[in-house]
Amino acid sequence: MKFKKSDTDSMLELLRWRRDVRHFKSDPLPDDVISNLMQAISLAPSVGNSRPWRIVQIKSETIKEKIIANHGEANAKASQKYRDEERDEYQSLKLAGLREAPLQLAIFTDLDPTAGRGLGRQTMPETLTYSTVIAVHQLWLIARTMNIGVGWVSILNAESLNATLEIDPSWKLTAYLCIGYPAYDDDTPELHRTGWQENTSKEWLEK
Ligand SMILES: Cc1cc2nc3c(=O)[nH]c(=O)nc-3n(C[C@H](O)[C@H](O)[C@H](O)COP(=O)(O)O)c2cc1C
């Protein structure tokens, strides 16, 4: 397979428009979309070919309510780090689309997978989590090619989430994803647009 310059341009355009989405329409996603998302995960690289990602689709409304409460508590706690106007500013941010997103996935990393037989992770066990993160990013990109948005929610108490889902602690929460059709498209990060954190530059050093 030989790719073309137009593929590079399309890929850059895709990266430019990827964005973290917190505002969703509640329309359900067709099955073929979900199967493409799963395929994107399945095609990810992983240390020792360990494929340590473990995915739980949240369908139960009771569990969703517990996760919304978990996020609410974690977010309230996080806001205590700030004072005065900065706290007001933090509290005005929408940092999750947990109520609206029609597809929600809790993605874990198995910290001791049998697959891979330990290859590549003896000195850097965190490479298991890196592998899951890459899989998540692949899902994020393929979702965007189908005009679907993904929002990563990390403002959660991971231990409580494991308990809610009755998941053994040997699976470490790596990402909680809200997925659905975005309420609108934008090529600029929401935190940049709201003025919370502008995109910085000069992240590439040469020595
Ligand atoms: C590991 C990780 C965790 C994140 N957690 C949250 C979160 O809890 N809530 C949120 O609103 N955005 C979250 N984000 C999204 C970032 O805020 C977002 O990627 C960043 O502001 C840049 O915006 P962009 O993704 O649209 O380029 C997370 C992103 C990453 C990579």
The ligand as an SDF file (V2000), in Angstrom:
LIG
                    3D

 31 33  0  0  0  0  0  0  0  0999 V2000
   -5.7440   12.2890   29.0480 C   0  0  0  0  0  0  0  0  0  0  0  0
   -6.7840   13.3510   28.7720 C   0  0  0  0  0  0  0  0  0  0  0  0
   -7.7440   13.6210   29.7370 C   0  0  0  0  0  0  0  0  0  0  0  0
   -8.7140   14.5970   29.5000 C   0  0  0  0  0  0  0  0  0  0  0  0
   -9.7050   14.8360   30.4240 N   0  0  0  0  0  0  0  0  0  0  0  0
  -10.6450   15.7670   30.1760 C   0  0  0  0  0  0  0  0  0  0  0  0
  -11.7210   16.0130   31.0830 C   0  0  0  0  0  0  0  0  0  0  0  0
  -11.8690   15.3710   32.1180 O   0  0  0  0  0  0  0  0  0  0  0  0
  -12.6190   16.9540   30.7710 N   0  0  0  0  0  0  0  0  0  0  0  0
  -12.5000   17.7040   29.6300 C   0  0  0  0  0  0  0  0  0  0  0  0
  -13.3450   18.5840   29.4080 O   0  0  0  0  0  0  0  0  0  0  0  0
  -11.5240   17.4790   28.7420 N   0  0  0  0  0  0  0  0  0  0  0  0
  -10.6160   16.5310   28.9830 C   0  0  0  0  0  0  0  0  0  0  0  0
   -9.6330   16.2910   28.0680 N   0  0  0  0  0  0  0  0  0  0  0  0
   -9.6070   17.0550   26.8180 C   0  0  0  0  0  0  0  0  0  0  0  0
   -8.6070   18.1790   26.8700 C   0  0  0  0  0  0  0  0  0  0  0  0
   -9.0860   19.2250   27.6680 O   0  0  0  0  0  0  0  0  0  0  0  0
   -8.3780   18.6510   25.4340 C   0  0  0  0  0  0  0  0  0  0  0  0
   -7.7820   17.6170   24.7140 O   0  0  0  0  0  0  0  0  0  0  0  0
   -7.4960   19.8870   25.3730 C   0  0  0  0  0  0  0  0  0  0  0  0
   -8.1300   20.9780   25.9750 O   0  0  0  0  0  0  0  0  0  0  0  0
   -7.1640   20.2560   23.9260 C   0  0  0  0  0  0  0  0  0  0  0  0
   -8.3690   20.3480   23.1890 O   0  0  0  0  0  0  0  0  0  0  0  0
   -8.6170   19.4740   21.8930 P   0  0  0  0  0  0  0  0  0  0  0  0
   -8.6490   18.0360   22.3200 O   0  0  0  0  0  0  0  0  0  0  0  0
   -9.9360   19.9450   21.3810 O   0  0  0  0  0  0  0  0  0  0  0  0
   -7.4640   19.7270   20.9860 O   0  0  0  0  0  0  0  0  0  0  0  0
   -8.6810   15.3310   28.2820 C   0  0  0  0  0  0  0  0  0  0  0  0
   -7.7100   15.0200   27.3140 C   0  0  0  0  0  0  0  0  0  0  0  0
   -6.7690   14.0470   27.5580 C   0  0  0  0  0  0  0  0  0  0  0  0
   -5.7450   13.7370   26.4910 C   0  0  0  0  0  0  0  0  0  0  0  0
  1  2  1  0
  2  3  1  0
  2 30  2  0
  3  4  2  0
  4  5  1  0
  4 28  1  0
  5  6  2  0
  6  7  1  0
  6 13  1  0
  7  8  2  0
  7  9  1  0
  9 10  1  0
 10 11  2  0
 10 12  1  0
 12 13  2  0
 13 14  1  0
 14 15  1  0
 14 28  1  0
 15 16  1  0
 16 17  1  0
 16 18  1  0
 18 19  1  0
 18 20  1  0
 20 21  1  0
 20 22  1  0
 22 23  1  0
 23 24  1  0
 24 25  2  0
 24 26  1  0
 24 27  1  0
 28 29  2  0
 29 30  1  0
 30 31  1  0
M  END
$$$$
